[in-house]
Amino acid sequence: MKYFKAGLIGSAVVLALGAISFHVAMAQQGPGSDSSETVAKPRKKNLPPPDPEPDNAEPASPAPATVAPSANAPTDDNEPAADEPKIPSKFSKKGKEVPEGTATFSSDVSTVELDVAVLDNKGHFLPNIPKDKFRVLEDNVPQKIASFNLNGEAPMTIAMVIEFSNLFQQYYSQGWYETLVASYGFVQTLKPQDYVAVIAYDLRSEILCDFTTDRGKVQEAMQRLRIPGFSEANLFDALVDTEQRMSNIEGRKAILLIASGRDTFSKLTYDKARKGIQEAGVPIYAISMLQAMRIMAEQYMSASQQLDFLQADNEMKTFAKESGGQAFFPRFFGEFPNIFQSVSTALRNQYSITYTPSNQAKDGQFRKIKVELVDPETGAALRIMENGKPVKYDVIAKSGYTAPRAVE
């Protein structure tokens, strides 16, 4: 009887979801294209001069007179003078060498950029930590910090990677409802200048909405999360594909993963997915779904089923930690606002650190990075005090990078 009542309550809550208004914050749009504007026409090639006529040739019918452009006469921008020679360049590299005495410059020095967040045990950002309190280790070798600054309230670029399959998100199920609450809830915390993309995956990943500041397009994409298509969940493929697409994006960027953590049919193995995430270096903030239901159903699970879910949790923790993000395992809906606040705080308020690695070998090897807070006088771990009590904190940064290979 209690399960029947719980089902009625769950259905009522789901129906209430449809009454929640989604506040659309329209971002500033770029200049619209005028319909009268056209792409410039390509320039016509200079035609060869006509053959000279013989002396005894009969005069042809007179053609319309044309005026040859002089040096001071204005010419059409799209029609350069035919007799105007091409400007040569002594620095042309086609079949020529650089003239002797010309200054040249080449560099093999690589620079590593780190976005570091220092959070207390409540997920609050700890500001105003000076540069000399940070220590960066690469393969356990201290590195000299080249630049250091604090970027506060910076815009974010977020890719929401959402598991949406018949595996756990059947229509009107608890997993379906929990996934929608987490997805819609996070979108509402974004600012107008934040870019967001919505990517759902089951048997394969599908971009429901590419990166945009238009909240109307985001809302339309979220409306497609209604009835899942397949009963597979290709987590590894979806994550690595998104990481690679975001690897060249500048600024504050991250992936918000909303999933159970199970992978059933990916082409990539766990090791290859882990390597791809490390190389791309985009932070992953993972939110695990169905934690409460799993706890209640543990007594009915087999040992292999319990092991599958434990493995899923460990994979999400590993992906988040090695990419410089965080993993969350909420049991109640009331935990979502604090999770969204933690993600926003960690991304908008970060210390930006750059350094030139002491190891400049271009061997394509993975270099481990560790960022610590230390007392510069003693080298011991830094103690941060608040109201006379020590504060427990975590330093969030990516775990490493892959060195480039020498160009042959």
C-alpha positions as CSV (number, residue, x, y, z in Angstrom):
1,M,0.0,0.0,0.0
2,K,2.8,2.4,0.9
3,Y,4.4,1.8,-2.6
4,F,1.0,2.7,-4.2
5,K,0.8,5.9,-2.2
6,A,4.4,6.8,-3.1
7,G,3.6,6.2,-6.8
8,L,0.6,8.6,-6.5
9,I,2.7,11.2,-4.9
10,G,5.4,10.8,-7.5
11,S,2.9,11.2,-10.3
12,A,1.5,14.3,-8.7
13,V,4.9,15.8,-8.5
14,V,5.6,15.0,-12.1
15,L,2.4,16.7,-13.2
16,A,3.4,19.7,-11.1
17,L,6.6,19.9,-13.2
18,G,4.5,21.0,-16.2
19,A,3.4,24.1,-14.2
20,I,6.9,25.2,-13.5
21,S,7.7,28.3,-15.6
22,F,11.0,28.3,-17.4
23,H,12.4,31.9,-17.3
24,V,13.8,32.7,-20.7
25,A,16.7,35.2,-20.5
26,M,17.2,36.5,-24.1
27,A,20.8,37.3,-24.7
28,Q,22.0,40.1,-26.9
29,Q,22.2,39.1,-30.5
30,G,24.8,40.0,-32.9
31,P,24.1,42.3,-35.8
32,G,21.6,40.9,-38.2
33,S,22.5,40.4,-41.8
34,D,20.8,42.8,-44.3
35,S,19.1,41.1,-47.1
36,S,20.6,43.6,-49.5
37,E,24.1,42.7,-48.6
38,T,25.9,40.3,-50.9
39,V,29.2,38.5,-50.9
40,A,31.7,40.4,-53.0
41,K,32.0,39.1,-56.6
42,P,35.3,37.5,-57.5
43,R,37.6,39.6,-59.5
44,K,37.8,39.0,-63.2
45,K,41.0,37.6,-64.6
46,N,42.9,40.0,-66.9
47,L,42.3,38.9,-70.5
48,P,45.2,38.7,-73.0
49,P,45.5,41.6,-75.4
50,P,43.9,41.0,-78.9
51,D,46.1,40.1,-81.9
52,P,47.1,43.1,-84.0
53,E,45.1,43.5,-87.1
54,P,46.9,43.5,-90.5
55,D,47.4,46.8,-92.4
56,N,45.0,45.8,-95.2
57,A,42.2,44.8,-92.9
58,E,38.9,46.6,-93.3
59,P,37.9,48.8,-90.4
60,A,35.4,47.1,-88.2
61,S,32.3,48.8,-86.9
62,P,33.2,51.2,-84.2
63,A,33.0,49.9,-80.7
64,P,32.0,52.0,-77.7
65,A,34.8,54.3,-76.6
66,T,36.6,53.4,-73.4
67,V,39.0,55.5,-71.4
68,A,42.2,53.9,-70.1
69,P,42.6,54.5,-66.4
70,S,45.5,56.9,-65.6
71,A,47.5,57.0,-62.5
72,N,45.3,59.7,-60.9
73,A,42.0,58.4,-62.2
74,P,39.7,56.5,-59.9
75,T,39.2,52.9,-60.7
76,D,36.5,50.4,-59.8
77,D,37.5,48.5,-56.6
78,N,36.6,45.2,-58.3
79,E,38.4,45.9,-61.5
80,P,42.1,46.5,-61.1
81,A,44.1,47.9,-64.0
82,A,45.3,45.2,-66.4
83,D,48.8,46.6,-66.7
84,E,49.3,47.0,-63.0
85,P,52.1,44.5,-62.0
86,K,51.8,42.3,-59.0
87,I,53.7,43.5,-56.0
88,P,56.6,41.2,-55.4
89,S,57.6,40.1,-51.9
90,K,61.2,39.3,-51.1
91,F,59.9,37.2,-48.2
92,S,58.0,34.8,-50.3
93,K,58.8,31.2,-49.3
94,K,57.9,29.6,-52.6
95,G,61.2,28.4,-54.1
96,K,63.2,31.2,-52.4
97,E,65.2,31.5,-49.3
98,V,64.9,34.2,-46.7
99,P,67.4,37.0,-47.6
100,E,70.6,37.0,-45.6
101,G,70.4,39.3,-42.6
102,T,66.7,39.1,-42.2
103,A,65.6,38.7,-38.6
104,T,63.8,35.4,-37.9
105,F,62.3,33.9,-34.7
106,S,61.3,30.4,-33.7
107,S,60.3,28.9,-30.4
108,D,60.0,25.5,-28.9
109,V,58.8,26.6,-25.5
110,S,55.4,25.4,-24.4
111,T,53.3,27.0,-21.7
112,V,50.8,25.3,-19.4
113,E,47.7,27.1,-18.3
114,L,45.8,26.0,-15.2
115,D,42.4,27.1,-13.8
116,V,42.5,26.5,-10.1
117,A,39.6,26.7,-7.6
118,V,40.0,26.5,-3.9
119,L,36.8,25.5,-2.2
120,D,36.0,24.9,1.5
121,N,34.1,21.8,2.7
122,K,30.8,23.6,2.0
123,G,31.7,24.3,-1.6
124,H,32.4,28.0,-1.1
125,F,35.2,29.7,-3.0
126,L,38.1,30.9,-1.0
127,P,39.3,34.2,-2.4
128,N,42.3,36.5,-1.9
129,I,45.0,33.8,-1.7
130,P,48.3,35.3,-2.7
131,K,50.5,33.9,-5.5
132,D,53.3,32.8,-3.2
133,K,51.0,30.4,-1.4
134,F,50.5,28.3,-4.5
135,R,53.0,25.5,-5.5
136,V,52.7,23.7,-8.8
137,L,54.4,20.3,-9.2
138,E,54.8,18.6,-12.6
139,D,55.8,14.9,-12.1
140,N,56.8,15.9,-8.5
141,V,59.1,18.7,-9.8
142,P,58.3,22.2,-8.5
143,Q,57.6,24.7,-11.3
144,K,58.1,28.4,-11.5
145,I,54.8,30.3,-11.8
146,A,55.0,32.8,-14.7
147,S,51.6,34.5,-14.3
148,F,48.9,34.6,-11.7
149,N,45.5,36.3,-11.5
150,L,42.0,36.0,-10.2
151,N,39.1,36.0,-12.6
152,G,35.8,36.6,-10.8
153,E,32.3,36.3,-12.2
154,A,33.6,35.2,-15.6
155,P,31.1,33.9,-18.2
156,M,30.9,30.2,-18.6
157,T,30.7,27.8,-21.6
158,I,28.8,24.7,-20.5
159,A,28.0,21.5,-22.4
160,M,25.2,19.6,-20.7
161,V,25.7,15.9,-21.4
162,I,22.5,14.1,-20.4
163,E,21.9,10.4,-20.3
164,F,18.4,9.8,-21.7
165,S,17.7,6.2,-22.6
166,N,15.2,3.5,-21.8
167,L,17.8,2.0,-19.4
168,F,16.7,4.3,-16.5
169,Q,14.7,7.2,-18.0
170,Q,11.5,5.5,-19.1
171,Y,8.7,7.9,-19.6
172,Y,7.2,9.1,-16.3
173,S,9.6,7.0,-14.3
174,Q,11.6,8.2,-11.3
175,G,14.7,8.4,-13.3
176,W,13.0,10.4,-16.0
177,Y,11.6,12.9,-13.5
178,E,14.9,13.2,-11.7
179,T,16.8,13.8,-14.9
180,L,14.5,16.6,-16.0
181,V,14.6,18.3,-12.6
182,A,18.4,18.4,-12.6
183,S,18.5,19.6,-16.2
184,Y,15.9,22.3,-16.0
185,G,17.2,23.4,-12.6
186,F,20.7,24.0,-13.8
187,V,19.6,25.9,-16.9
188,Q,17.8,28.4,-14.7
189,T,21.0,29.2,-12.8
190,L,22.8,30.4,-15.9
191,K,23.4,34.0,-16.6
192,P,22.4,35.7,-19.9
193,Q,26.1,35.8,-21.1
194,D,26.7,32.1,-20.5
195,Y,26.9,29.8,-23.5
196,V,25.3,26.4,-23.2
197,A,24.8,23.3,-25.4
198,V,22.5,20.4,-24.7
199,I,23.7,16.9,-25.7
200,A,21.6,13.8,-25.0
201,Y,22.9,10.3,-25.5
202,D,21.6,6.7,-25.5
203,L,22.9,4.4,-28.3
204,R,24.7,7.5,-29.7
205,S,25.0,11.2,-28.7
206,E,22.8,13.8,-30.3
207,I,23.3,17.6,-30.2
208,L,19.9,18.9,-29.3
209,C,21.2,22.5,-29.1
210,D,24.7,23.8,-30.0
211,F,26.4,26.5,-28.0
212,T,24.2,29.5,-27.7
213,T,23.1,32.3,-25.3
214,D,19.6,32.2,-26.7
215,R,17.5,30.6,-23.9
216,G,14.6,30.1,-26.3
217,K,16.7,27.6,-28.3
218,V,17.8,25.9,-25.1
219,Q,14.2,25.5,-24.0
220,E,13.2,24.0,-27.3
221,A,16.1,21.5,-27.0
222,M,14.9,20.6,-23.5
223,Q,11.4,19.9,-24.7
224,R,12.8,17.0,-26.8
225,L,13.7,15.2,-23.5
226,R,10.4,13.3,-23.3
227,I,10.4,9.8,-24.7
228,P,13.8,8.0,-24.9
229,G,14.6,5.9,-28.0
230,F,17.0,3.1,-27.1
231,S,18.0,1.1,-24.0
232,E,21.7,1.6,-24.3
233,A,23.9,4.3,-22.6
234,N,27.2,5.1,-24.4
235,L,28.7,7.3,-21.8
236,F,32.4,7.0,-22.9
237,D,31.7,7.8,-26.5
238,A,29.5,10.8,-25.6
239,L,32.0,12.3,-23.1
240,V,35.1,12.0,-25.3
241,D,33.3,13.4,-28.3
242,T,32.2,16.4,-26.3
243,E,35.6,16.9,-24.7
244,Q,37.2,17.0,-28.2
245,R,34.7,19.5,-29.5
246,M,35.4,21.8,-26.5
247,S,39.2,21.4,-26.4
248,N,39.8,24.5,-28.5
249,I,37.2,26.8,-26.8
250,E,38.8,29.7,-24.9
251,G,37.6,30.9,-21.4
252,R,35.8,29.1,-18.6
253,K,34.4,25.9,-20.0
254,A,33.1,22.7,-18.5
255,I,30.9,19.7,-19.0
256,L,27.9,19.0,-16.8
257,L,27.3,15.3,-16.8
258,I,23.8,14.2,-15.7
259,A,23.8,10.4,-15.8
260,S,23.7,7.1,-13.9
261,G,27.3,6.5,-14.8
262,R,26.5,3.1,-16.5
263,D,28.0,2.4,-20.0
264,T,26.6,-0.4,-22.0
265,F,27.7,-0.2,-25.6
266,S,30.5,2.4,-26.2
267,K,33.1,1.8,-28.9
268,L,35.7,3.3,-26.6
269,T,37.0,1.3,-23.6
270,Y,37.3,2.9,-20.2
271,D,41.0,3.3,-20.5
272,K,40.7,5.0,-23.9
273,A,38.0,7.3,-22.6
274,R,40.1,8.2,-19.6
275,K,43.0,9.1,-21.9
276,G,40.9,11.1,-24.2
277,I,39.4,13.1,-21.3
278,Q,42.9,13.7,-19.9
279,E,44.2,15.0,-23.2
280,A,41.3,17.4,-23.8
281,G,41.4,18.8,-20.3
282,V,37.8,20.1,-20.1
283,P,36.6,19.9,-16.5
284,I,33.7,17.5,-15.9
285,Y,31.1,18.1,-13.2
286,A,29.2,14.9,-12.8
287,I,25.8,14.5,-11.1
288,S,24.9,10.9,-10.4
289,M,21.2,10.0,-10.8
290,L,19.0,7.5,-8.8
291,Q,21.1,7.3,-5.7
292,A,18.1,7.1,-3.3
293,M,16.4,4.4,-5.4
294,R,19.6,2.4,-5.7
295,I,20.0,2.4,-1.9
296,M,16.5,1.1,-1.4
297,A,16.9,-1.6,-4.1
298,E,20.3,-2.8,-2.9
299,Q,18.8,-5.7,-0.9
300,Y,17.1,-7.0,-4.1
301,M,20.2,-6.7,-6.3
302,S,22.6,-9.4,-7.2
303,A,26.3,-9.0,-6.4
304,S,27.0,-8.3,-10.1
305,Q,24.4,-5.6,-10.2
306,Q,25.7,-3.9,-7.1
307,L,29.2,-4.1,-8.6
308,D,28.0,-2.4,-11.8
309,F,26.7,0.6,-9.9
310,L,29.8,0.9,-7.8
311,Q,31.9,0.8,-10.9
312,A,29.7,3.5,-12.4
313,D,30.2,5.7,-9.4
314,N,34.0,5.2,-9.4
315,E,34.2,6.0,-13.2
316,M,32.3,9.3,-12.6
317,K,34.6,10.2,-9.7
318,T,37.7,9.4,-11.8
319,F,36.5,11.4,-14.8
320,A,35.7,14.4,-12.6
321,K,38.9,14.3,-10.6
322,E,41.3,13.9,-13.4
323,S,39.7,16.6,-15.5
324,G,39.7,19.2,-12.7
325,G,36.0,19.0,-11.9
326,Q,33.9,17.5,-9.1
327,A,31.4,14.6,-8.7
328,F,28.2,14.8,-6.8
329,F,25.9,12.0,-5.6
330,P,22.7,13.6,-4.4
331,R,20.0,11.5,-2.7
332,F,17.3,14.2,-2.5
333,F,16.0,16.9,-4.8
334,G,16.8,19.5,-2.2
335,E,20.5,19.0,-2.8
336,F,20.4,20.2,-6.4
337,P,20.5,24.0,-5.7
338,N,23.7,23.6,-3.6
339,I,25.3,21.5,-6.3
340,F,24.5,24.1,-9.0
341,Q,25.9,26.8,-6.8
342,S,29.1,24.8,-6.3
343,V,29.5,24.3,-10.0
344,S,28.9,28.0,-10.8
345,T,31.2,29.1,-8.0
346,A,34.0,26.8,-9.0
347,L,33.9,28.0,-12.6
348,R,33.3,31.7,-12.3
349,N,35.8,32.3,-9.5
350,Q,39.1,30.7,-10.4
351,Y,42.8,31.4,-10.1
352,S,44.5,31.4,-13.5
353,I,48.1,30.1,-13.3
354,T,50.6,29.7,-16.2
355,Y,54.0,28.2,-16.1
356,T,56.7,27.1,-18.5
357,P,57.5,23.4,-17.8
358,S,61.1,22.6,-16.8
359,N,60.8,19.4,-18.9
360,Q,60.6,20.6,-22.5
361,A,60.9,17.2,-24.0
362,K,58.4,16.7,-26.9
363,D,57.8,13.0,-26.2
364,G,54.0,12.9,-26.2
365,Q,54.0,11.5,-22.6
366,F,51.4,12.4,-19.9
367,R,52.7,14.8,-17.3
368,K,51.1,14.7,-13.9
369,I,50.2,18.1,-12.3
370,K,49.5,18.8,-8.6
371,V,48.6,22.2,-7.2
372,E,49.1,22.7,-3.5
373,L,48.7,25.6,-1.0
374,V,51.9,25.8,1.2
375,D,53.5,28.2,3.6
376,P,56.4,29.7,1.6
377,E,58.6,29.9,4.6
378,T,58.3,26.3,5.9
379,G,56.9,24.5,2.8
380,A,54.2,22.8,5.0
381,A,50.6,22.7,4.0
382,L,48.9,26.1,4.3
383,R,46.4,26.5,7.2
384,I,43.5,28.8,6.4
385,M,41.8,30.1,9.5
386,E,38.3,31.5,9.8
387,N,36.8,32.7,13.1
388,G,39.8,31.2,14.8
389,K,39.2,27.7,13.4
390,P,41.0,25.9,10.6
391,V,39.1,25.5,7.4
392,K,39.1,22.3,5.4
393,Y,39.6,23.0,1.7
394,D,40.1,21.3,-1.6
395,V,42.3,22.5,-4.5
396,I,40.5,21.8,-7.7
397,A,42.7,21.6,-10.9
398,K,43.3,19.2,-13.8
399,S,45.5,16.3,-13.0
400,G,47.9,16.7,-15.9
401,Y,48.3,17.1,-19.7
402,T,49.9,15.3,-22.6
403,A,53.1,16.8,-23.9
404,P,53.3,17.6,-27.6
405,R,55.3,15.4,-30.0
406,A,58.2,16.7,-32.0
407,V,57.3,17.6,-35.6
408,E,59.2,15.4,-38.0
